[in-house]
């Protein structure tokens, strides 16, 4: 019985579900997700759930918001003048915009409100503040 350990590359199928039953991500209809255990490619609780599984086994893991994408941070929601947006952007609610910061880095934000003179942007991760449940099946230990 092969079980993954730190450093192994694995392939898994999974379904991620919010508390209200909404599926936020899944490999259904796609190939399995491949990642290196310990490689920080997925959230730590997801990695821990895979360790100890045998190929073909499944598990369900609940990930509190603090261990997933963290709490929502009010400071990541800003309202700014429409004229501060990158040139040519005509914002609409739900649109994703890449905003360049003063230090030269960029952050992706979602438009949450628009009026004639302002736009409100939310740079929180879409799953921040959400408890997550993953149904995970170990498909293969590659190495």
Rosetta silent file (secondary structure, phi, psi, omega in degrees, C-alpha in Angstrom):
SEQUENCE: XXXXXXXXXXXXXXXXXXXXXXXXXXXXXXXXXXXXXXXXXXXXXXXXXXXXXXXXXXXXXXXXXXXXXXXXXXXXXXXXXXXXXXXXXXXXXXXXXXXXXXXXXXXXXXXXXXXXXXXXXXXXXXXXXXXXXXXXXXXXXXX
SCORE:     score description
SCORE:     0.000 S_00000001
   1 L     0.000  113.125 -179.366    0.000    0.000    0.000 S_00000001
   2 L   -87.435  125.502  177.007    1.667    3.203   -1.238 S_00000001
   3 E  -122.563  139.199 -178.940    0.984    6.285    0.852 S_00000001
   4 L   -69.482  147.346  175.825    2.305    9.749    0.024 S_00000001
   5 L  -128.158  171.220  175.729    5.001   11.364    2.131 S_00000001
   6 L   -50.907  133.235  177.946    6.614   14.792    2.173 S_00000001
   7 L    92.779  -18.066  178.061    8.267   15.433   -1.179 S_00000001
   8 L   -72.987  148.365  171.822    6.140   12.946   -3.144 S_00000001
   9 E   -96.401  131.770 -177.274    4.202   14.142   -6.162 S_00000001
  10 E  -126.590  161.250  171.267    0.563   13.051   -6.065 S_00000001
  11 E  -124.051  132.544 -178.761   -2.525   13.247   -8.243 S_00000001
  12 E  -135.260  152.363  165.003   -5.917   13.734   -6.639 S_00000001
  13 E  -103.887  145.280  179.647   -9.499   14.315   -7.617 S_00000001
  14 E  -153.070  160.069  170.290  -11.399   16.702   -5.375 S_00000001
  15 E  -131.712  127.719  176.511  -14.553   18.731   -4.925 S_00000001
  16 E  -104.412  129.009 -173.730  -14.453   21.930   -2.845 S_00000001
  17 E  -129.929  137.985  172.973  -17.743   22.970   -1.235 S_00000001
  18 E   -83.884  167.862 -178.547  -18.822   26.003    0.800 S_00000001
  19 L   -58.888  -28.604 -179.477  -21.096   25.711    3.837 S_00000001
  20 L   -84.683    5.181  178.339  -24.128   26.661    1.735 S_00000001
  21 L    93.383   -5.335  179.446  -23.465   23.725   -0.617 S_00000001
  22 L   -68.381  127.529  173.997  -21.930   25.802   -3.422 S_00000001
  23 E   -81.915  119.069 -178.012  -19.170   23.958   -5.280 S_00000001
  24 E   -98.627  -17.317  177.608  -16.340   26.477   -5.657 S_00000001
  25 E  -165.918  152.089 -177.551  -13.835   24.200   -7.404 S_00000001
  26 E  -165.980  153.420  171.815  -13.602   20.645   -8.667 S_00000001
  27 L   -97.242    2.921  179.257  -11.624   18.310  -10.886 S_00000001
  28 L   -57.383  129.701 -179.309  -14.849   16.660  -12.083 S_00000001
  29 L    79.213    3.176  178.788  -14.735   16.455  -15.847 S_00000001
  30 L  -127.817  175.436  173.237  -11.048   17.376  -15.816 S_00000001
  31 L   -74.541  165.072  179.505   -7.836   15.531  -15.132 S_00000001
  32 L   -66.204  157.065  173.715   -6.648   15.132  -11.556 S_00000001
  33 E   -78.561  131.771  176.576   -4.762   17.874   -9.735 S_00000001
  34 E  -112.415  133.453  176.730   -1.048   17.124   -9.452 S_00000001
  35 E  -155.032  159.152  176.811    1.085   18.676   -6.710 S_00000001
  36 E   -90.970  124.525  178.041    4.186   18.011   -4.623 S_00000001
  37 L   -65.711  124.007 -177.224    3.395   17.257   -0.980 S_00000001
  38 L    91.527   -1.717 -177.384    5.216   19.915    1.036 S_00000001
  39 L   -86.752    1.315  178.639    5.675   22.114   -2.030 S_00000001
  40 L    60.183   33.390  178.775    3.226   24.777   -0.790 S_00000001
  41 L   -91.167  -21.032  177.101    1.188   24.454   -3.997 S_00000001
  42 L  -130.562  167.125 -179.394   -2.095   23.877   -2.143 S_00000001
  43 L   -63.824  147.266 -174.749   -3.294   25.008    1.281 S_00000001
  44 H   -54.712  -39.253 -178.729   -1.626   23.095    4.156 S_00000001
  45 H   -64.377  -34.275  177.252   -4.833   21.405    5.384 S_00000001
  46 H   -65.211  -46.231  177.312   -5.390   19.963    1.885 S_00000001
  47 H   -58.221  -49.114 -177.904   -1.831   18.557    1.896 S_00000001
  48 H   -59.378  -34.550 -178.927   -2.236   17.058    5.369 S_00000001
  49 H   -65.919  -28.368 -177.524   -5.452   15.327    4.297 S_00000001
  50 H   -80.118  -34.873 -179.389   -3.610   13.480    1.520 S_00000001
  51 L   -62.397  129.005  179.707   -0.776   12.186    3.697 S_00000001
  52 L    96.445  -13.841  175.610   -1.665    8.711    4.934 S_00000001
  53 L   -75.981  148.113  170.987   -4.236    7.973    2.217 S_00000001
  54 E   -96.465  154.550  177.817   -3.714    4.909    0.048 S_00000001
  55 L   -54.013  130.596 -178.857   -4.279    5.097   -3.691 S_00000001
  56 L    93.913  -14.531  178.970   -8.035    4.842   -4.306 S_00000001
  57 L   -83.093  154.962  179.152   -8.953    6.041   -0.809 S_00000001
  58 E  -125.972  159.178  175.062  -11.012    9.156   -0.173 S_00000001
  59 E  -149.853  161.672  173.685  -11.400   11.555    2.711 S_00000001
  60 E  -120.326  130.175  179.635  -13.376   14.640    3.613 S_00000001
  61 E  -128.080  132.531  176.393  -11.578   17.531    5.287 S_00000001
  62 E   -99.771  130.138 -176.616  -13.127   20.692    6.704 S_00000001
  63 E  -118.205  109.960  176.475  -10.869   23.735    6.558 S_00000001
  64 L   -63.019  152.229 -177.492  -11.745   26.702    8.779 S_00000001
  65 H   -50.518  -41.426 -178.038  -11.279   30.096    7.109 S_00000001
  66 H   -61.809  -26.640 -179.809   -8.226   30.861    9.257 S_00000001
  67 H   -98.557   -5.246  179.374   -6.457   27.766    7.865 S_00000001
  68 L   -99.684  -99.917 -177.524   -7.641   28.306    4.297 S_00000001
  69 L  -107.669   14.397  175.497   -7.502   31.747    2.733 S_00000001
  70 L    77.792  175.130  178.815   -7.714   33.675    6.004 S_00000001
  71 L   -75.464  159.117  172.894  -10.313   36.129    7.224 S_00000001
  72 L   -67.233  139.479 -179.577  -11.683   38.902    5.036 S_00000001
  73 L  -112.774  110.662 -178.144   -9.648   42.049    5.556 S_00000001
  74 H   -55.338  -30.379 -179.807  -11.686   45.271    5.424 S_00000001
  75 H   -67.003  -12.725  178.209   -8.505   47.188    4.516 S_00000001
  76 H   -91.902    5.118  175.390   -8.411   45.358    1.188 S_00000001
  77 E  -109.423  119.001 -177.362  -11.700   46.990    0.148 S_00000001
  78 E  -130.905  147.699  172.754  -11.171   50.486   -1.241 S_00000001
  79 E  -112.039  130.458 -177.416  -13.280   53.090   -2.966 S_00000001
  80 E  -138.663  164.952  177.075  -11.459   55.287   -5.427 S_00000001
  81 E   -67.643  141.117  178.466  -12.168   57.766   -8.169 S_00000001
  82 H   -57.470  -30.233 -179.374  -12.914   56.199  -11.544 S_00000001
  83 H   -70.979   -9.136  177.334  -10.189   58.420  -12.989 S_00000001
  84 H   -85.940   -9.647 -179.507   -7.630   56.500  -10.857 S_00000001
  85 L   -73.416  156.249  176.045   -8.244   53.284  -12.801 S_00000001
  86 L   -55.559  146.779 -177.013   -5.848   52.167  -15.531 S_00000001
  87 L   -51.603  137.387  175.173   -6.545   53.896  -18.841 S_00000001
  88 L    82.551   -1.836 -179.295   -9.417   52.613  -20.900 S_00000001
  89 L   -83.541  123.189  173.653  -11.046   50.586  -18.113 S_00000001
  90 L  -108.666   93.438 -168.864  -14.825   50.942  -18.015 S_00000001
  91 L   -68.791  146.203  172.674  -15.557   49.106  -14.740 S_00000001
  92 L  -139.114  149.716 -178.283  -18.546   46.867  -14.124 S_00000001
  93 L   -57.011  131.869 -179.510  -19.523   44.902  -11.006 S_00000001
  94 L    95.836  -15.911 -179.923  -17.814   41.510  -10.952 S_00000001
  95 L   -69.269  141.522  175.020  -14.992   42.566  -13.273 S_00000001
  96 E   -96.884  133.793 -178.291  -11.444   41.661  -12.220 S_00000001
  97 E  -129.578  137.082  175.194   -8.881   44.440  -12.491 S_00000001
  98 E   -92.133  119.597 -177.488   -5.120   44.313  -12.026 S_00000001
  99 E  -110.226  127.121  177.042   -4.031   47.314   -9.969 S_00000001
 100 E   -84.774  131.692 -178.662   -0.399   48.416   -9.821 S_00000001
 101 L   -93.929  169.607 -177.078    0.646   49.494   -6.336 S_00000001
 102 L   -59.223  -31.641 -178.593    3.094   52.241   -5.336 S_00000001
 103 L   -82.580    2.831  178.286    5.888   49.685   -4.760 S_00000001
 104 L    94.591  -13.673  177.920    5.530   48.413   -8.347 S_00000001
 105 L   -77.136  166.798  178.913    3.780   45.159   -7.423 S_00000001
 106 E  -121.325  151.465  176.347    0.329   44.314   -8.733 S_00000001
 107 E  -136.453  141.050  177.605   -2.769   43.028   -6.996 S_00000001
 108 E   -90.702  135.754  179.170   -5.929   41.630   -8.517 S_00000001
 109 E  -133.700  156.695  177.847   -9.189   43.127   -7.281 S_00000001
 110 E  -109.085  134.356  176.487  -12.869   42.600   -8.052 S_00000001
 111 E   -73.003  123.320 -179.408  -15.165   45.540   -8.750 S_00000001
 112 E  -110.578  -17.733  177.424  -17.966   45.411   -6.170 S_00000001
 113 E  -158.430  147.363  179.641  -19.684   48.768   -6.808 S_00000001
 114 E  -142.100  136.166  167.596  -19.641   51.496   -9.450 S_00000001
 115 L  -134.290 -168.529 -173.987  -21.245   54.902   -9.680 S_00000001
 116 L   -62.004  -32.418 -174.658  -20.629   57.933  -11.887 S_00000001
 117 L  -117.260  -17.372 -176.288  -17.488   59.064  -10.058 S_00000001
 118 E  -129.473  163.774  174.275  -16.214   56.159   -7.935 S_00000001
 119 E  -138.376  139.439  177.052  -15.501   52.447   -8.056 S_00000001
 120 E  -107.206  129.342 -177.651  -15.175   50.069   -5.101 S_00000001
 121 E  -118.458  141.291  178.519  -12.559   47.314   -5.378 S_00000001
 122 E  -120.266  114.109 -179.050  -12.118   44.231   -3.191 S_00000001
 123 L   -98.093    9.541  174.197   -8.620   42.677   -3.187 S_00000001
 124 L   -67.500  150.164  172.601   -9.496   39.888   -0.720 S_00000001
 125 L   -61.014  141.652 -178.397   -9.109   36.339   -2.036 S_00000001
 126 L   -56.423  -24.877 -179.575  -12.569   35.203   -3.236 S_00000001
 127 L  -100.855    5.204  177.242  -12.566   32.440   -0.593 S_00000001
 128 L   -60.282  138.316  178.765  -11.327   34.629    2.296 S_00000001
 129 L    81.125    0.485 -177.699  -13.589   34.352    5.320 S_00000001
 130 L  -105.710  134.545  167.702  -15.133   31.091    4.080 S_00000001
 131 L   -79.137  138.562 -174.027  -14.956   27.703    5.781 S_00000001
 132 E  -120.197  146.635  172.748  -14.218   25.093    3.113 S_00000001
 133 E  -124.873  127.532  178.222  -14.940   21.384    2.812 S_00000001
 134 E  -114.095  132.994  168.518  -12.933   19.235    0.418 S_00000001
 135 E  -101.669  117.670 -171.601  -13.800   15.719   -0.721 S_00000001
 136 E  -123.475  133.795  173.649  -10.441   14.291   -1.824 S_00000001
 137 E  -121.379  126.114  176.113   -9.567   11.017   -3.565 S_00000001
 138 E   -79.553  118.240 -177.324   -5.920    9.977   -3.966 S_00000001
 139 E   -91.903  -41.756 -173.649   -5.550    8.815   -7.559 S_00000001
 140 E  -161.279  144.822  166.665   -1.800    8.206   -7.800 S_00000001
 141 E  -104.344  111.770 -173.505    1.531    8.691   -6.054 S_00000001
 142 L   -77.701  -45.437 -178.691    3.796    9.664   -8.932 S_00000001
 143 L  -154.019    0.000    0.000    7.122    9.793   -7.096 S_00000001
